[in-house]
C-alpha cells in the first residue's frame, strides 16, 4: 500500500474512534447536566415549599395571637383587619401546598406520604378555618364589642392550633427528607457518570492517544528534518529580502527628502511671488486709499473701514509669507527664527502664556537641521494653539555641536494617541501634520515621540544626532 494512502486510512480510523469517544463523553456530560438541572429545580421548589410550610405555622400562630387580642378588646379595627388578611394568606398557602398555585409559584403535591400528613391535619385546619370564619361576622356585626360572643371561637382556634402546628412540623420534616433523598440520588448518578467518563478517557488514551502519539512522533521527526532544510532556505531568502528592504528604505528616504526639499523650494517661490506681487500691489492700494482719504473734505467712515481692512489683509499676507519662508531662519539662524515664531504666536493667541527655555550652542547648524526643527516646532505650536485649548505652552530647546533636543509641552485637553493611527487611511486627514513631523524627524536621523492622554496635556519631544 502507498504510504500516503496508509496514513490516510489510519488517521481515518483514529478520527472515527476519537469522534465516538468525544460523543460518549458529550452525551454523558449532557445527561449529567440534565440531572443536575433537574435536581436544582427540585431543590429550588423544595426550598420554596419548605418556606411556605414554615409560613403556615407562622400564620396559624399569628391567628391565635390576633384572636386573643380581639378577645381582649384592644385595637379592634387594626387587629380585625390584620386577622382577616392573615386568615386569607393562611388559607391560600395551605391550599397551594396541596393542589399547587401558579400565583404562589408552588408545585402540586405528588407525594403519598405528604397527602397522608395533610389528611391528618385536615380536621384541625377545618376547625380553625370554621371558627375564624364565624368570628369575623361577629366582630363586624356588633356595634358594642362583647368578648363573650367570640370567646368560643377563640377557644376553638387555640384548641386545634397545637395539633395543626405539630402536623405542619412533621410535613416540613418530610419535605426536608425528600429533598435530601433527591440530593443523595443525584450524588449516586454523578458518581456513576464520573466513572463512565473516566473509563472512556482511559479507553481513549489506550486505544487512540498512545498509538496516535507514536505515529505522530515519527511524522514529527520527518517534519524536523524538513524544517531544518526550510530554515536554511529561509535564512537565504531573508538575507535577500533584507538587502531589498534596505534598498527600498534608502530609495524611500531619497524620495521623501526630495519631496520635502521640493516643498521648501515651492514655499520659497510662492512666498516670493506673494511678497513681490500681491504684497506690493496691496501696499500700493493701501497708499492710494490713504491719499483718497486725505483728499476727502469730509471723513468717510466706509473709506476708513476699507483702509483698516486693507491694513489687516497686508498683515495677514506678511504672516503667510513668514510661515512659508521664514527669512530670519536663513539670515540669523534657528534661535532668532524661534524667537520670531513665538512672538508671532503670542500675537495670534494672546490668551496663552508661551515660555521659552533656550540653551542652544553657538555652533552653526546644518541647513537641513535648522529647517526641519523649525518646521516641526511650527507644526507643534500650530496644533497646540488650534486644538489643545491650553493656558500655557512650554518650549525647551537644548543643543550641542552634534545633538539637539526640542520639547513642546502644553497643559491642554490632550488626546488619545496611538502610533498606528499614522498609517490608517481613515485617520489620514486628522494625523497628516503629525505624520509630516515624524517623517521630517526620521529624515534628519532623529526620533519624534508624542505622549498624550485626555485631560493631561501633550508632550512632543524631538531628538536629533548629527
C-alpha positions in Angstrom: 0.0 0.0 0.0 1.2 3.5 -0.7 2.4 5.3 2.4 0.1 8.3 1.9 -2.9 6.0 1.4 -1.9 4.1 4.5 -1.6 7.2 6.6 -5.0 8.4 5.4 -6.7 5.2 6.3 -5.0 5.1 9.8 -6.0 8.7 10.6 -9.5 8.0 9.3 -9.8 5.1 11.8 -8.4 7.3 14.6 -10.8 10.1 13.7 -13.8 7.8 13.9 -12.6 6.4 17.3 -11.9 9.9 18.6 -15.4 11.1 17.4 -17.0 8.1 19.2 -15.1 8.8 22.4 -16.0 12.5 22.3 -19.6 11.8 21.5 -19.8 9.4 24.5 -18.2 12.0 26.8 -20.5 14.7 25.5 -23.6 12.5 26.0 -22.6 11.7 29.5 -21.9 15.4 30.2 -25.3 16.4 28.8 -27.0 13.6 30.8 -25.2 14.8 33.9 -26.1 18.4 33.4 -29.8 17.4 32.8 -29.8 15.6 36.1 -28.1 18.4 37.9 -30.5 21.0 36.5 -33.5 18.8 37.4 -32.1 18.4 40.9 -31.5 22.1 41.2 -35.1 22.8 40.1 -36.4 20.3 42.7 -34.1 21.9 45.3 -35.5 25.3 44.5 -39.0 24.0 44.6 -38.4 22.2 47.9 -36.8 25.3 49.4 -39.8 27.3 48.3 -42.3 24.8 49.6 -40.5 24.4 53.0 -40.5 28.2 53.3 -44.3 28.3 52.7 -44.8 25.3 55.1 -42.9 27.3 57.7 -45.1 30.4 56.9 -48.2 28.3 57.5 -47.0 27.6 61.1 -46.4 31.3 61.5 -49.8 32.3 60.1 -51.6 29.9 62.5 -49.7 31.3 65.5 -50.5 34.8 64.3 -54.2 33.9 64.0 -54.2 32.7 67.6 -52.4 35.8 68.8 -54.8 38.1 66.9 -57.8 36.2 68.2 -56.6 36.7 71.8 -56.1 40.4 71.1 -59.6 40.7 69.7 -61.0 38.9 72.7 -59.1 41.4 75.0 -60.8 44.2 73.1 -57.6 46.1 72.2 -57.2 47.9 68.9 -60.3 46.2 67.4 -60.2 47.8 64.0 -56.5 47.2 63.4 -56.5 43.7 64.8 -59.7 42.8 62.9 -58.1 43.8 59.5 -54.9 42.0 60.2 -56.8 38.9 61.4 -58.7 38.8 58.1 -55.6 39.3 55.9 -53.7 36.6 57.9 -56.6 34.2 57.6 -56.7 34.6 53.8 -53.0 34.2 53.4 -53.0 31.1 55.6 -55.9 29.5 53.6 -54.3 30.3 50.2 -50.9 28.9 51.3 -52.5 25.8 52.8 -54.4 25.1 49.6 -51.4 25.9 47.4 -49.2 23.4 49.2 -51.7 20.6 48.4 -53.0 21.5 45.0 -50.3 23.8 43.7 -50.5 27.5 42.9 -49.2 29.4 39.9 -49.6 32.7 41.8 -47.5 31.5 44.8 -45.2 29.5 42.4 -45.9 26.3 44.3 -45.9 22.9 42.6 -48.7 20.4 43.2 -48.1 17.8 46.0 -47.3 14.4 44.4 -46.1 12.5 47.5 -48.4 10.0 49.1 -46.8 10.4 52.5 -47.4 14.2 52.4 -51.0 13.6 51.3 -51.5 11.4 54.3 -49.9 14.1 56.6 -52.2 16.8 55.1 -55.1 14.4 55.7 -54.2 14.1 59.3 -54.2 17.9 59.8 -57.3 18.4 57.7 -59.7 18.3 60.7 -57.6 20.8 62.8 -57.3 23.1 59.8 -61.0 22.9 59.1 -61.9 23.6 62.7 -59.6 26.6 62.8 -60.9 27.9 59.5 -64.6 27.5 60.5 -64.0 29.1 63.9 -62.1 32.0 62.4 -64.7 32.5 59.6 -67.5 32.6 62.2 -65.6 35.0 64.4 -65.3 37.7 61.7 -69.0 38.4 61.2 -69.5 38.7 65.0 -66.7 41.3 65.2 -68.1 43.3 62.4 -71.8 43.0 63.4 -71.7 44.0 67.0 -71.9 47.8 67.5 -70.7 47.3 71.1 -67.9 44.8 71.3 -68.7 41.9 73.6 -65.7 39.5 74.2 -68.1 36.7 75.3 -69.6 36.4 71.8 -66.2 35.5 70.2 -64.7 33.5 73.1 -66.0 30.1 71.9 -64.4 30.7 68.5 -61.1 31.8 70.1 -61.0 28.8 72.3 -61.6 26.6 69.2 -58.7 28.2 67.4 -56.4 27.8 70.4 -57.6 24.2 71.0 -56.7 23.0 67.5 -53.6 25.2 67.0 -51.3 22.7 68.7 -52.4 19.8 66.5 -52.1 21.9 63.4 -48.6 23.1 64.3 -47.4 19.6 65.1 -48.7 18.3 61.8 -47.1 21.1 59.9 -43.8 20.5 61.6 -43.9 16.9 60.5 -44.8 18.0 57.0 -41.8 20.3 57.0 -39.6 17.4 58.1 -41.0 15.2 55.3 -40.2 17.9 52.7 -36.7 18.2 54.0 -36.3 14.4 53.9 -37.5 14.2 50.3 -35.1 17.0 49.4 -32.1 15.1 50.9 -33.1 11.9 49.2 -33.1 13.7 45.8 -29.6 15.0 46.6 -28.4 11.5 47.5 -29.8 10.1 44.3 -28.1 12.8 42.3 -24.8 12.1 44.0 -25.1 8.4 43.1 -25.9 9.3 39.5 -23.0 11.7 39.3 -20.5 9.1 40.7 -21.7 6.6 38.0 -21.4 9.2 35.3 -17.9 10.2 36.6 -16.8 6.6 36.5 -18.1 6.2 32.9 -16.3 9.3 31.9 -13.0 8.2 33.5 -13.4 4.7 31.9 -14.0 6.4 28.5 -10.9 8.6 28.9 -8.7 5.7 29.9 -10.0 3.7 26.9 -9.4 6.7 24.7 -5.9 7.1 26.0 -5.0 3.4 25.4 -6.8 2.8 22.1 -6.4 6.3 20.4 -3.8 8.6 22.0 -0.9 6.2 22.6 -0.9 4.7 19.1 -1.5 8.1 17.6 1.3 9.7 19.6 3.7 7.0 18.4 2.6 7.7 14.8 2.9 11.5 15.3 6.5 11.2 16.7 7.6 9.5 13.5 5.9 12.3 11.5 7.5 15.0 13.7 11.0 13.6 13.1 10.4 13.9 9.4 9.0 17.4 9.9 12.0 18.5 12.0 14.3 17.5 9.2 12.2 19.3 6.7 12.1 22.3 8.9 15.8 22.4 9.2 16.1 22.4 5.4 13.4 25.0 5.2 15.2 27.2 7.9 18.4 27.3 5.9 16.4 28.2 2.8 14.5 30.9 4.7 17.8 32.4 6.0 19.0 32.8 2.5 15.7 34.3 1.4 15.7 36.7 4.5 19.2 37.9 3.6 18.0 38.7 0.1 14.9 40.4 1.5 16.9 42.5 3.9 19.0 43.7 1.1 15.9 44.5 -0.9 14.3 46.3 2.1 17.4 48.3 2.7 17.4 49.4 -0.9 13.7 50.3 -0.7 14.2 52.2 2.6 17.1 54.1 1.0 15.0 54.9 -2.0 12.1 56.0 0.2 14.4 58.3 2.2 15.7 59.8 -1.0 12.1 60.3 -2.3 10.9 61.8 1.0 14.0 64.1 1.2 13.4 65.2 -2.4 9.7 65.9 -1.7 10.5 67.9 1.4 13.2 69.9 -0.4 10.7 70.4 -3.2 8.1 71.6 -0.7 10.6 74.1 0.8 11.5 75.4 -2.7 7.9 75.7 -3.7 7.1 77.6 -0.4 10.0 79.9 -1.1 8.8 80.5 -4.7 5.1 81.1 -3.6 6.3 83.4 -0.7 8.4 85.4 -3.1 5.6 85.8 -5.6 3.1 86.8 -2.8 5.6 89.3 -1.4 6.8 90.8 -4.6 3.5 90.6 -6.4 0.4 90.6 -4.3 2.1 92.2 -1.3 3.4 95.2 -3.4 0.0 95.6 -5.0 -1.7 95.6 -1.6 0.7 98.1 -0.3 0.2 100.4 -3.3 -3.6 100.0 -2.9 -3.4 101.0 0.7 -1.3 104.0 -0.1 -3.8 105.0 -2.7 -6.7 104.7 -0.2 -4.8 106.9 2.3 -4.3 109.5 -0.4 -8.1 109.4 -1.3 -8.9 109.7 2.4 -6.5 112.7 2.8 -8.1 114.5 -0.2 -11.6 113.9 1.0 -13.1 117.1 2.6 -15.2 115.1 4.9 -14.4 112.0 6.9 -15.9 108.9 5.2 -16.3 106.0 7.7 -16.5 103.5 4.9 -13.2 104.5 3.4 -11.6 104.3 6.9 -13.1 100.8 7.3 -11.8 99.7 3.9 -8.4 101.2 4.9 -8.4 99.2 8.1 -9.4 96.0 6.3 -6.6 96.6 3.8 -4.1 97.0 6.7 -5.3 93.7 8.2 -5.0 92.0 4.8 -1.5 93.2 4.4 -0.5 92.0 7.9 -2.1 88.6 7.1 -0.2 88.4 3.8 3.0 89.2 5.7 2.2 86.4 8.2 1.5 83.9 5.5 4.8 84.8 3.8 6.6 84.5 7.1 5.1 81.0 7.6 6.0 79.9 4.1 9.5 81.4 4.1 10.9 82.4 7.5 13.7 84.7 6.1 15.0 85.2 9.6 15.9 81.5 9.7 18.4 81.9 6.8 19.6 85.3 7.8 20.0 85.0 11.6 19.8 81.3 12.4 17.5 78.9 14.3 17.5 80.8 17.6 16.3 84.1 16.1 13.7 82.2 13.9 12.3 80.6 17.1 12.0 83.9 18.9 10.2 85.4 15.9 7.9 82.4 15.7 7.0 82.6 19.4 6.4 86.4 19.0 4.0 85.7 16.2 2.2 83.0 18.2 1.8 85.4 21.1 0.1 87.9 18.7 -2.1 85.1 17.3 -3.1 83.6 20.6 -2.8 86.4 23.3 -4.6 84.2 25.9 -1.8 81.6 26.0 1.4 82.0 28.0 4.4 81.0 25.9 7.5 80.1 27.9 10.8 79.5 26.1 13.9 78.0 27.6 16.9 78.1 25.1 20.3 76.5 25.7 21.3 76.1 22.1 25.1 76.0 21.4 26.6 78.9 19.4 27.9 76.5 16.7 26.1 76.8 13.4 23.7 74.1 12.5 23.3 72.4 9.1 20.7 74.0 6.9 18.6 70.8 6.8 18.5 70.6 10.6 17.6 74.2 11.0 14.7 73.9 8.5 13.5 70.6 9.8 13.5 71.7 13.5 11.8 74.9 12.7 9.0 73.2 10.7 8.4 70.6 13.4 8.2 73.4 16.1 5.9 75.4 13.8 3.5 72.4 13.4 3.6 71.5 17.1 2.7 75.1 18.1 0.1 75.3 15.5 -1.6 72.1 16.8 -1.4 73.3 20.4 -2.9 76.7 19.6 -5.7 75.2 17.5 -6.7 72.1 19.3 -5.3 71.9 22.9 -7.2 74.8 24.5 -4.2 75.3 26.7 -3.3 78.1 29.1 0.5 77.5 29.0 2.8 76.2 26.3 6.4 75.5 27.3 9.2 75.2 24.6 12.6 73.8 25.7 15.4 73.6 23.1 18.8 72.3 24.0 21.7 71.6 21.7 25.4 70.9 21.4 27.7 70.6 18.5 26.3 67.3 17.3 23.0 66.9 19.3 19.7 68.8 19.5 16.6 68.2 21.6 13.3 70.0 21.3 10.4 69.6 23.7 6.9 71.3 23.4 4.7 70.8 26.4 1.1 72.1 26.9 -1.4 71.8 29.7 -4.4 71.5 27.4 -7.1 68.9 26.7 -4.7 66.2 25.4 -6.0 63.3 23.3 -5.7 59.5 22.9 -2.7 59.0 20.6 -1.9 55.6 19.0 1.1 55.5 16.7 -0.8 53.0 14.5 -3.1 55.9 13.5 -0.3 57.4 11.4 -0.7 54.5 9.0 -4.5 54.4 8.9 -6.2 55.6 5.8 -9.3 56.6 7.8 -7.3 58.9 10.0 -5.1 60.3 7.2 -6.5 63.9 7.3 -6.5 64.1 11.1 -2.9 62.9 11.6 -1.4 64.4 8.4 0.5 67.1 10.4 1.9 64.6 12.9 2.9 62.2 10.2 4.8 65.0 8.4 6.6 65.9 11.7 7.6 62.3 12.2 8.9 61.9 8.6 11.0 65.1 8.9 12.5 63.8 12.2 13.4 60.4 10.6 14.9 62.1 7.5 17.1 64.1 9.9 18.2 60.8 11.6 16.2 61.7 14.7 13.2 60.4 16.7 9.9 62.1 17.5 7.8 61.0 20.5 4.3 62.2 21.4 2.9 61.5 24.8 -0.6 62.5 25.4 -3.7 61.3 27.3 -7.1 63.0 27.6 -7.2 65.9 30.1 -3.5 65.7 31.0 -1.9 67.8 28.2 0.5 66.8 25.4 4.3 66.5 25.2 6.1 66.5 21.8 9.8 65.6 22.0 12.3 65.6 19.2 15.9 64.3 19.5 18.4 64.6 16.7 22.0 63.4 16.5 24.1 64.8 13.6 
